Amino acid sequence: MQIMVFYIVFVLIGDVGAYFLGRTVEHWSPTSSLPVFLASFFIVFWLAWRLAVRVTEPKAA
């Protein structure tokens, strides 16, 4: 259960970052903002899972 809590928190934080990244790119190139947002949006899911696993893995004694 703990891993899912960390995953959801990491996804929420990452998706807010992806949103602001897309908005920032939109100022320079409106047509590029959607691909940049979508790429970062899906990368967040992969990265959030990797981070959640790393944070919740048992420590060696």
Backbone as a printed PyTorch tensor [residue, N CA C, xyz], in Angstrom:
tensor([[[  0.8270,  -1.1980,   0.0000],
         [  0.0000,   0.0000,   0.0000],
         [  0.8700,   1.2600,   0.0000]],

        [[  1.9830,   1.1990,   0.7170],
         [  2.8620,   2.3570,   0.8160],
         [  3.4360,   2.7420,  -0.5550]],

        [[  3.7360,   1.7530,  -1.3690],
         [  4.3070,   2.0400,  -2.6880],
         [  3.3130,   2.8140,  -3.5560]],

        [[  2.0390,   2.5000,  -3.4380],
         [  1.0340,   3.2020,  -4.2290],
         [  0.8880,   4.6630,  -3.7850]],

        [[  1.0010,   4.9100,  -2.4970],
         [  0.9220,   6.2820,  -1.9950],
         [  2.0810,   7.0980,  -2.5500]],

        [[  3.2960,   6.5470,  -2.4760],
         [  4.4510,   7.2470,  -3.0280],
         [  4.2890,   7.4560,  -4.5330]],

        [[  3.7860,   6.4420,  -5.2340],
         [  3.6050,   6.5450,  -6.6830],
         [  2.6460,   7.6770,  -7.0360]],

        [[  1.5240,   7.7450,  -6.3540],
         [  0.5300,   8.7820,  -6.6410],
         [  1.0920,  10.1690,  -6.3480]],

        [[  1.8190,  10.3040,  -5.2480],
         [  2.4130,  11.5980,  -4.9120],
         [  3.4290,  12.0100,  -5.9720]],

        [[  4.2940,  11.0640,  -6.3850],
         [  5.2890,  11.3780,  -7.4060],
         [  4.6340,  11.7240,  -8.7460]],

        [[  3.5580,  11.0290,  -9.1020],
         [  2.8540,  11.3220, -10.3560],
         [  2.2230,  12.7090, -10.2960]],

        [[  1.6080,  13.0450,  -9.1960],
         [  0.9920,  14.3710,  -9.0800],
         [  2.0330,  15.4810,  -9.1880]],

        [[  3.1500,  15.3120,  -8.5090],
         [  4.2120,  16.3210,  -8.5820],
         [  4.7710,  16.4020, -10.0080]],

        [[  5.0060,  15.2490, -10.6190],
         [  5.5620,  15.2330, -11.9650],
         [  4.6180,  15.7970, -13.0040]],

        [[  3.3350,  15.5240, -12.8680],
         [  2.3760,  16.0390, -13.8400],
         [  2.2150,  17.5520, -13.7350]],

        [[  2.3410,  18.0870, -12.5390],
         [  2.3350,  19.5460, -12.4040],
         [  3.5570,  20.1180, -13.1190]],

        [[  4.6990,  19.4660, -12.9620],
         [  5.9010,  19.9030, -13.6740],
         [  5.7480,  19.7870, -15.1740]],

        [[  5.1290,  18.7150, -15.6410],
         [  4.9010,  18.5360, -17.0780],
         [  3.9760,  19.6190, -17.6190]],

        [[  2.9790,  19.9740, -16.8460],
         [  2.0660,  21.0320, -17.2600],
         [  2.8140,  22.3560, -17.4340]],

        [[  3.6100,  22.7150, -16.4380],
         [  4.3400,  23.9800, -16.5220],
         [  5.4040,  23.9530, -17.6080]],

        [[  5.9930,  22.8010, -17.8530],
         [  6.9450,  22.6760, -18.9580],
         [  6.2310,  22.9150, -20.2920]],

        [[  5.0620,  22.3200, -20.4570],
         [  4.2820,  22.5300, -21.6780],
         [  3.8600,  23.9760, -21.8540]],

        [[  3.4730,  24.6090, -20.7580],
         [  3.0810,  26.0240, -20.8320],
         [  4.2710,  26.9140, -21.1790]],

        [[  5.4450,  26.5700, -20.6560],
         [  6.6420,  27.3510, -20.9510],
         [  7.0290,  27.2090, -22.4170]],

        [[  6.9820,  26.0010, -22.9440],
         [  7.3210,  25.7730, -24.3510],
         [  6.3160,  26.4710, -25.2560]],

        [[  5.0830,  26.5950, -24.8040],
         [  4.0430,  27.2380, -25.6090],
         [  4.3690,  28.6980, -25.9200]],

        [[  5.1070,  29.3540, -25.0490],
         [  5.4750,  30.7510, -25.3100],
         [  6.3970,  30.8710, -26.5180]],

        [[  7.2680,  29.8820, -26.7100],
         [  8.2130,  29.9260, -27.8250],
         [  7.6630,  29.2680, -29.0890]],

        [[  6.9570,  28.1550, -28.9200],
         [  6.4440,  27.4330, -30.0820],
         [  5.1350,  26.7330, -29.7130]],

        [[  4.0050,  27.3210, -30.0580],
         [  2.7100,  26.7270, -29.7030],
         [  2.5090,  25.3220, -30.2790]],

        [[  3.0730,  25.0490, -31.4480],
         [  2.8750,  23.7190, -32.0360],
         [  3.7320,  22.6550, -31.3570]],

        [[  4.7940,  23.0590, -30.7000],
         [  5.6650,  22.0890, -30.0300],
         [  5.2250,  21.7960, -28.6040]],

        [[  4.3510,  22.5850, -28.0550],
         [  3.9910,  22.4210, -26.6500],
         [  3.2610,  21.1040, -26.3830]],

        [[  2.3870,  20.6840, -27.2850],
         [  1.6590,  19.4390, -27.0640],
         [  2.5740,  18.2190, -27.0810]],

        [[  3.4530,  18.0450, -28.0690],
         [  4.3610,  16.8910, -28.0230],
         [  5.2860,  16.9030, -26.7990]],

        [[  5.7490,  18.0820, -26.4130],
         [  6.6140,  18.1700, -25.2250],
         [  5.8300,  17.7840, -23.9840]],

        [[  4.6140,  18.2880, -23.8510],
         [  3.7850,  17.9430, -22.7020],
         [  3.4810,  16.4470, -22.6640]],

        [[  3.0550,  15.8810, -23.7930],
         [  2.7050,  14.4620, -23.8050],
         [  3.9020,  13.5730, -23.5010]],

        [[  5.0620,  13.8990, -24.0510],
         [  6.2620,  13.1080, -23.7700],
         [  6.6010,  13.1770, -22.2860]],

        [[  6.6020,  14.3670, -21.7200],
         [  6.9410,  14.4820, -20.3030],
         [  5.8530,  13.8690, -19.4230]],

        [[  4.5940,  13.9520, -19.8450],
         [  3.4880,  13.3560, -19.0920],
         [  3.6710,  11.8470, -18.9570]],

        [[  4.0320,  11.1620, -20.0470],
         [  4.1920,   9.7180, -19.9940],
         [  5.5110,   9.3090, -19.3400]],

        [[  6.5330,  10.1240, -19.4720],
         [  7.7940,   9.8360, -18.7820],
         [  7.6070,   9.9150, -17.2720]],

        [[  6.7270,  10.7970, -16.8340],
         [  6.4540,  10.9260, -15.4000],
         [  5.9420,   9.6120, -14.8240]],

        [[  5.0940,   8.8900, -15.5250],
         [  4.5680,   7.6290, -15.0080],
         [  5.6850,   6.6070, -14.8100]],

        [[  6.5800,   6.5210, -15.7670],
         [  7.6970,   5.5880, -15.6630],
         [  8.6390,   5.9990, -14.5270]],

        [[  8.9840,   7.2750, -14.4930],
         [  9.9230,   7.7560, -13.4860],
         [  9.3250,   7.6830, -12.0770]],

        [[  8.0400,   7.9780, -11.9460],
         [  7.3870,   7.9100, -10.6320],
         [  7.3930,   6.4870, -10.1010]],

        [[  7.1750,   5.4980, -10.9670],
         [  7.2080,   4.1130, -10.5170],
         [  8.6100,   3.7280, -10.0640]],

        [[  9.6200,   4.1280, -10.8380],
         [ 11.0060,   3.8210, -10.4620],
         [ 11.3560,   4.4520,  -9.1060]],

        [[ 10.9420,   5.6840,  -8.9010],
         [ 11.2090,   6.3540,  -7.6280],
         [ 10.4500,   5.7100,  -6.4760]],

        [[  9.1990,   5.3380,  -6.7000],
         [  8.4060,   4.7050,  -5.6450],
         [  9.0180,   3.3710,  -5.2360]],

        [[  9.4930,   2.6080,  -6.2040],
         [ 10.1340,   1.3280,  -5.8800],
         [ 11.4110,   1.5740,  -5.0880]],

        [[ 12.1980,   2.5530,  -5.5080],
         [ 13.4600,   2.8310,  -4.8210],
         [ 13.2160,   3.3050,  -3.3870]],

        [[ 12.2090,   4.1290,  -3.1870],
         [ 11.9390,   4.6720,  -1.8480],
         [ 11.4110,   3.5820,  -0.9100]],

        [[ 10.6320,   2.6400,  -1.4260],
         [  9.9870,   1.6530,  -0.5560],
         [ 10.7230,   0.3190,  -0.4860]],

        [[ 11.8190,   0.1600,  -1.2020],
         [ 12.5150,  -1.1150,  -1.1260],
         [ 13.1700,  -1.2790,   0.2510]],

        [[ 13.1860,  -2.5060,   0.7440],
         [ 13.7790,  -2.7270,   2.0720],
         [ 15.2950,  -2.4840,   2.0410]],

        [[ 15.7790,  -1.9220,   3.1130],
         [ 17.2030,  -1.6330,   3.2190],
         [ 17.9540,  -2.8780,   3.6810]],

        [[ 19.1580,  -3.0710,   3.1420],
         [ 19.9820,  -4.2090,   3.5490],
         [ 20.5410,  -3.9400,   4.9480]],

        [[ 20.6000,  -4.9830,   5.7460],
         [ 21.0830,  -4.8340,   7.1360],
         [ 22.5710,  -4.8240,   7.2320]]])
